[in-house]
């Protein structure tokens, strides 16, 4: 069945809204005292990522909980179906779901307008399974169609006509906070 333009646009808007809620509802909250959050701060410091850069890229930390984000999104008014379509949870075979990103450093992927369309989550310990978890493709996000950090460059330097690029999120950060661009598909360094 083909989804009409308005329905597709509405689904994109819903995913972006849930991502905004996720970004403001905990993953950017550095004030908590969770022990693992300290490891996220230490990881950023080790990688040379200062507070200015962390704020510019809205890097955050996802609480180490199986359903903290899901509960928060439901409290904000999201339905289970919307939450599942957002890619922020993983559906269980036996029904229900759990938060995709738990106890990880969170890197939001923004579109050119600065709207959060996806996330990446970096494990903070070597024994945590996958080193990097990325959002799946959703109505708002198609892998390879967005340049990481482009919104920062577009916002700050609209007259610039050339492109710097790097292999991963961290290499782009190293190029400079003001001139970032990187394809979203590669997590070489973060």
N, C-alpha and C positions, 0 to 999 in steps of 0.2 A: 504494500500500500504506500502510495506517495504522500508525504506530508506536505501540506500546503505552506506557502510562504509565511503567512501569519502565524500558523502553528509552530513552524520551525523557529521563527524569530522569538516567539513566546518561550519556547523551550531554552533557547540560548540565553534569554534574559533571566530565566529561572535559575539556570546553572550559575550564571555570573552572580546573581544575588546570593545564592547559597555559598558560593566561594567568598563573597564579601563578608558574609556573616562568619564563616570559618576563620577568615583572616582577622576579624576584629574580636572574635569570641574566645580567644585563648592562644592561638598559635603565635601571636605577636605580643603576648603578655609576658614580659620578662620580669615582672615583679614577684612572681610566685617563688617559693623557696624549694621547689621540688629538686631533690639531689641530682637527678639526671639532667636537669636544665643547666646546672653548673657545667656538666660536660659539654653541652652545646656552646656555652660561652667560651670555655677553654679551647674547644675545637676552632671556633672563629678566630680567637686570638692567635692560635698556632698557625692558622692560615693567613695571618696578617690582615684580617678583616676587622676594621675598626668600627666604632659605634656609628659614625656618619654613614659608612657604607652599609652597615646592617640596616639602618633606618631607611636609606635610599632604596634598597632592594626589598625592604619589608621582611627581612629574614626573621624567622620565629622558631618556636619550639612547640611541638604537639605533645600534650600530656600523655603519659604512659597509661592509657586507659582504653579499654575495648569499646566503650560507648559514650565517653564524655562529649565528643563532638556531635554524635547522633542525637543525644538527649538535648544538647544546646540548640541544635537546628529545629528539633520538634517544638521546643519551648518558644522559639521565634515564630512558629507557625508553619513550618515545612511539613509536607506529608512524607510518609515512608517512600512512596513512589518517586517523589521529587529528589529525595536524598539519594536514592539508588541511582537515578539518572545523572546525578551530579558527579558520580565517580568518587565521592568522598568516603564511601563505604564499600565493603566487599560483601556480596550476597552469599549466604551460607546455603549449601545444598539442602539442608533440612529445614530451611526457612529462616527468616530473620537476616540480620547483617551485623557486621562489626566495623569499627572505624579503620580505614585503610592506613592512616598515618598515626603511629603511636610511638611516643618516646623518641622522636626524631627531630633533627634540625629541618625546618621547613623553608623551602624556597618557592615563593609564588611566581607563576609565569603569567605575565600581563600581556594583554594585547596592545596594539599601538596607541589605544586611547587610555591605557593605564588601568583597564579592568581585569581583575583576576580571572583567568580562564582555566588554569590548571595549577598543580602543585608538584613539587618534587620533595622527597623526604630522604635525608641522609642518615644512615645508621650511625650511632655514636660509639658502638662497641663492635669489635670484629666478629663476635659470635651471635649477632642478631639476625642471621639469615641474610636476605638480600641487602647489599650495601646501599643501593639506591632503589627507592620505589617512586614511580612516576604515576601521575593521574592517567587513567585510560582515556581513550578518545571519547569525547562527549559532543553534544550539539554545539558547544562553545569552543572546543579544542580539537584540532586535528594536528597530530604530530607532523612537524616539518613545515607547517604553514605560518609559523610565527618566529620572529627573531627575539631571543631573550635580551631584554634591556632596551629594545628599540624605543619603547615609549619614553624612557629617560632622555635619550638623545633627541627624539622628536620634540619633546617638551622644552628642552634646554638649549637646543642648537639647531633651530629649523633651517638656517641658511647653509648648513654644512652639506656638501654634496659628495663626500666620500665615505667609505665604510671601513671601520676597524672590525676585525673579527677574531674570535678565539675558539678553542675547541670545547671548552666546558664553561660552566657558570663561574668557577673560580678564576679561570684564565681571563674571562671577560672582565671580572672585577679588577684584575691586575692591570688591564689596559687603562682603565680610569673610570671612575664613577660617572663622569660626564659623557663618555663616548663609548657606550656599550652596544654591542650587537653580536648575537650568537644564535645559531640554530638551536632549537629546543631539544633536539633529539640526542644530544651527546652529553654525558655526565663524566667526562674524563677525569676531572680533578676534584670535584666537590665530594 
